[in-house]
């Protein structure tokens, strides 16, 4: 039985939202939601791909913003998080064996739910881990997805070379001796005080998400496992290969957060210059979760979004100086 959406006073469910689930070949279920456009003219469908540990409820506000622009919004909880099937007996562990499972789930969502029920053209808005998955899927989805907007894509973590090497050695060692389900980096979910959070400078939006997880703790997810770390490193290595980059044909808008301490902004900037049909913008001062940030930063994001989507041709929209995302 699929988990209904969780609503609190500060985070109402968008009007007309439909929630359901679809089955995967390995008997897992993924929860999804369709939010209808709130305008009479439908301009297409925006697919929101969440970051690690996130859930549909976190994107209610963003879904309303996009629906008001005339787009249907479609989104789902990745396997192992939110209200989709968890993968381990300890459901709080963020686990995966390969990011190819995520890509396959995205493709199945497209075929099972989007093509029958949603109007094209189709666009992707993906955050962090979801943005890495979107890049992995880009070559196979080039004839289906018109444009992609990627925020704070996971292409590296701000670490020293020694720290990075140590983390990979430890994760690979644990996985090789059958301990791939061991926590890495952090343990079970525990809400941080706002003052110590690395994701947003907006206290009300931060509190809103904490309140959702307090009401529905089963939606929360703890730290990643060693297996997840190994799988993420392999995915990052794959999308960085020149022969893979050459296969990415979908026009991209990549938006980095200038004050990001979760993923590496320099790595994002280095990656973007290797891509064709790509616009890179950095929002100075924004923390990792740009869509959960203060209005000042979110408004800059949507100025860029509106300039890029829906788009009219095969080349990415070039933003004017007025929408260059800096203070």
Secondary structure, 3 states (H helix, E strand, C coil): CCCCCCCECCECCCCCCEEEEEECCCCCEEEEEEECCCCCCCCEEEEEECCCCCCHHHHHHHHHHHHCCCEEEEEECCCCCCCCCCCCCCCCCECCCCHHHHHHHHHHHHHHHHHHHCCCCEEEEEECHHHHHHHHHHCCCCCCEEEEEEECCCCCCCCCHHHHHHHHHHHHHHHHCCCCCCECCCCCCCCCCHHHCCCCCCHHHHHHHHHHHHHCHHHCCCCEEHHHHHHHHHHHHHHCCHHHHCCCCCEEEEEEECCCCCCCHHHHHHHHCCCCCEEEEEECCCCCCHHHCCHHHHHHHHHHHHHHCCCCCCCCCCCCHHHCCCC
